[in-house]
Amino acid sequence: MSATRGSAIVAPEGDPTESTGVPLAGLTTLHVGGPARRLVTATTTHGIIDTISACDGRGEPVLVLGGGSNLLVGDAGFDGTVVRIATRGVTEDDASACAGVTLRVAAGEPWDDLVALTVERGLAGVETLSGIPGSTGATPVQNVGAYGQEVADTIATIRTWDRQEGRIRTLASADAEFAYRTSRLKQERFRGGPRFVVLEVTFQLLIADLGAPIRYAELARALGVDLGARRPLVAVREAVLALRRRKGMVLDEVDNDTWSAGSFFTNPVLPAERAAALPADAPRWPQLDGTVKTSAAWLIEHAGFGRGFGLPGPAALSTKHTLALTNRGDACAADLVRLAREIRDGVRAAFGITLEPEPVLVGVTL
């Protein structure tokens, strides 16, 4: 992937391609999911808008699909049209006062390819988000974050198709209402799907050889520095990738520990008094609003669910990371749902905290 300078987003030409009865298991990183009644792969912005508008006009359900990395689809599949976003292109606008660069990125660009490009070009701001699977357009929906950075830190605008109003709308970062692993894009719904379909994301990044100050203790230890120190972008990316590989969080088709949706549960954010009632050794991260975040992984482990829990069954916790629910090769969606419920209910029984799933659930409920 390369960036063009000072021009519009470049995407492959051509009309959307269409097929029927395609198993969604092959399009998700969990490798589960029944067939889509219709699958449309859109490689242009116009193709995305035209397809979704036509479906909305006739009242047909729509599922927007990017990289399939944050999705659990039921075994019955999806009785509607799945629109697979496959646009490509990165535009680098001129630097502002020689301090920063604006990148406009098509929604279908693979996220880690973009992060690699920014590191190669000496642009700081998303380097600790290395190795995260999925598409760029999906990142603002969940406000993807890891190792002390979130995409909200660097997103300037999000160009969307507003299904409710039937027009293109550009949301400023403040209008996206970013919060921990959520945003307005995730919360506002239209006919059972997202109201806003991301077409393009604009990032503002700093020109720098060094990454942002390290804000995550585990990463600081891996780099051999104190919190707040800065290290070269390449070193930060390599350290993050190494950490994620050890946890099975970098996709590898021959490693079933990576057949997952990443972290299946979000870290609970609790009122201060509720967090104070946790065991003394439970992790606590005070938030600016007075709440306290704790570790879902710690809760899971201390509720009796260790790495590999569920083996030798078809669905199990990763043998490397207790936050990842994995398909051991022949699981179906129902297997993963049963495992997720068992873990959620066990944590609730042990600590009185109900874990919330991070992936989008389609055709299934916990």
N, C-alpha and C positions, 0 to 999 in steps of 0.2 A: 504494500500500500504506500502511496506517496501523496503528498499534499500539493494541490495547485495553489497558486498565489493570485489573489485579487480577482477571482472569477466565481461563477455560480457553482453550486454542488454538481458534481458530475455523477451520472448514474447510467447503467447500461440501458440502451434503447430497446424498445420492443413492448408489445402488449403483454399483459399478464398471462401466465400459463395456468391452465385449469385441469384438474383431475378429480376423480371421485373415489370414495371408499379407501382413501389412503390411511393406513394405521399411523396414529400420532406417536406411537412408541418410538418410531424411527426418527422423530423430530424433536425429542426431548432428552435431556441428559439423564433422566431417571429411567429411560427406556421402557416406559409403560404408557398406556393410553390406547383406547379403541379407535375405530376409524372416524375420519371426518366425512360427513356427507358430501362436502365439496371443499377442495383445497385450491386456493388461488395464490400463486406466487407473483408478487408485484415488484417489479424492478424499477419503477418510476414513481414519482410523487403523484402524477396524474392517475396512474394505475391504482394506487392505494385509494385515493379519494373517490374515483369513479366506482370501484368495486364496493367500497363500504357504503357509499351513497345509494347505490342500486339496491343493496341488501336492506338498508334502512327504509328505503321507499316501499319495499314490499313486505316489511315486517319480519325479515328473516334474521335469526340469531347470528351474531358475528363474534368470532374469537380472533383476536389479533395475536400473532405469533412472531417472536423475534428469534432468538437463539434457542429457545426452549429450555433454558437453564433454571428457571424459577417457576416451574409449572408442574402440577400434578393433575393429569387428566384421567377421568374414570374409565373403567373397562368398557363401558357402553359407547365411548367416543363422544363426538360432538355432532348433534343433529342440526347443522347449519353450515355456514361458510367460514372456514378458517382462512384468514388473510395473512400470508407469510410475507413479512417485510424484508425485501432483499435489495433495497437501494444501496448504492455505494457512492463514496466520494468525500473528500476532505478538502476544505478551502482554507488556506492560511491568509488572513488579511494582514495588512501592513501593521508593523509594531506601533504602539502608541507611546510616544516619547521615549522610544528605544528601551522601554522597560518590560513591555508585555506583548503578547501575540494573541489574536483572536482566531480560534479555529471553529469553522462551521462544518458540522459533521452530519452526514446522512444517517437516518435512523437505523439502517440495516448494516452499518459498518460493524464488524466484530470488535467488541470492546478492547480486548487485550492487544489487538493489532494497533488500535489507536494509542494505547498507553505506550507500547513499544516505540511508536513513531515520535511521541512527545519526548521520550528519553533520548532517542537518537538525535533529535533536533535541539536538545538542550532547553526544554520547556518544563518548568516545575509546576506541580500542583496536583497531579494524579498518579505519581509514581508508586505510592503504596497501594494503589488499587490494581496492581499487576496480577495477572493470572486469574482474574475473575471472568468466568465464561459469560456468553450472552452477547446481545447487541447493544450498541450505544444508545439507541432509542429507548431501551428498557431501563437504563440506569437512573434517569430522573424519576421514574414512576415509583421505584422502591427507595429512592435516595440511597443508592448503593454506597457502602462505606466499608473500610477495613483499615486496621493499623493506624488509626488516628486521622484519616482523611475521609471525607464524604464528597460525592459529586456536587452537592449543594455548595461546597466551598468555592467552586470554580465555574459553575454554570452561570452564564449571563442571561440567555434567553432560550426559550423552547418554542419552536414553530410547530403548531399542531393543526389537526383537522378537528373542529368542534362539531361533533355529530348532532348535538342538540340545536345549535344555531345554523348548521349547514354552511359553515364558512371557515376559512383559514384564520386562525388566531395565534398571535405570538405572545406568549406569556413571559414577562420579566421574572427573574429569579424570585423576587418578593411575592409575586402573584402565584407562584407554584406552591406556596405554603409548605415548604419542606420541614419535616420533622424526622425523628428517628425511624428509619426504614419505611417511611411513608411520605406522601405528598398529596396535593390536590388532585394530581393526575390519577392516583390510585383510589382516592376516596369518592370522587364524583362519578356517578354511573349514568348510563343511558341505555335503556332497554336490555338490562342485564349485563352489559359490557361497559368498557370505559367510555366516558363522555369524550375525552380528549385522546386522539391518536397522534403519537409523536411522529413528526415528519423530519425534523432536523433539530440538532442541539448545538448551541453556540457556547464555547468555553473561552474563558479569559485566563491565560497562563503566563507565568513570569519567565523571562529569559534568564536562565541561571544554570551554572554547572552543578551547583549543589541543590539537593532536594530541600523541601520545607523542613523546619525543625521537627525532630523526631518526638512524637507525642505518645507513643505506645511502648510500654515497658518491655514487652517481649521482643519487639523489633530493635529497641535500643540494645538489649542484651545480645541479640544476634549480630549486631554491627559493632559491638564492643565500645559503645559510647554512652554518655549520660543522656537522660531525657533533655530535650531542647537543643541538642547538638545537631549539626547538619553534616551530611555525607554526600558524596557524588551521586548523581541520579542513577547511574549504572549500578553502583554498589547497593543502593536502596532497592532497586528493582530486583537484582539478583538475590538479595537477602529475603525479600518478600516471597519470591517464587520458591526459594528453598523451604521457607517455613510452610507455605501452602502445600508443597509436595509432601512434606512429612505428615501433613494432616489429611492427605488424600483429596485436596481441594484444587488440584490441577488436573484437568480431564485427561484420562488415559484409557483407551478402549479395552486394554487387556487387564486393567486393574478395577475390580468390582467395587473397591472402596471409593472410586470416583464416579460410580453410577448413582449420582445423587442430585439433589437440588441445592447443594451447598448446605448452609446452616438451615435446618428445617424449622427451628423455633427462634424467635427473636429474644434478646435479652430483656427480661422484665424491667420496667421502670416503675418504681414503687414510691408511695408517700414515705417521707423520712421516718415516721414512727413505725411503719410496717417494715421498712428495711432494718430498723434498729432491733426488731424482734427476731431476725434471722440468727442462726448460730454465729458465734464470734468469728469463726474463720471463713464465713461467706464473703466473697468479694463485694465491695461496695465502691461505686464511682459516683460521687455527688454531681448533680447537674445544676446548671445555672438557675433553673426555676425552683430549686429547693427539693426536687425529687432525687431519688437515688436509683441508679441502675445497678442490677446485679447480674450474675452470670448464669445463663440458661444451662450451659454445660456443667457448671458446678452443681446446680440443683439436680440435674439428671443423674449425674454420677453418685451424688449423696442420697438420692432416692433409691439407689440400688441397681441402676442401669449402667453397667460398665461398657467399655469398648467391646464391640462384637456381640452385644446382647441380641439374642434372637437367632444366632447361629446354632445349628446348621440349617435354619429355615431359609425360605426364599427372600425374605426381607430382614435386615438386621442393622443395628448401629454399625457404623464404620469401625474397623479395627484400629483406626488411627485417630478418630475424632468423634466424641459422643454427640456432637450436634448434627451429624450427618446421618440421615436415614438412607440406607443403600439397597439397591437391587442386586442380589447376589448372582443374577444371571437369568433367572426364569420367574421372577416375581411378577405379579399383576398389581394393579392399583389397589385392589382390596387388601392385599397383603401389607402394603405400606400404610394404608389407613388403619388397619388393626394395630400395627406396631406403634403408630403415632398416638392412637388413643390410649394404648396401654401406658406409654411413657407419660403422656399428659396427665392421665388419671393418677398415676403413681406419684408424680411430683405434687399434684394437688393434695393427695392424701398425706404426704410427708410434710409439706410446707405451707399448704393453704394458698398456693399461687397457681393460677391457671396459665400455662404456657400458650402463646399464640403462634400459629404457623406463619412462616415467612413466605412460602411459595403461594402462588395463585392456585386455588383449588377449582377445578372445572368438573362438574358432574359428580363430585364427592363432597362429603362434609365430615368434620370431626365431631 
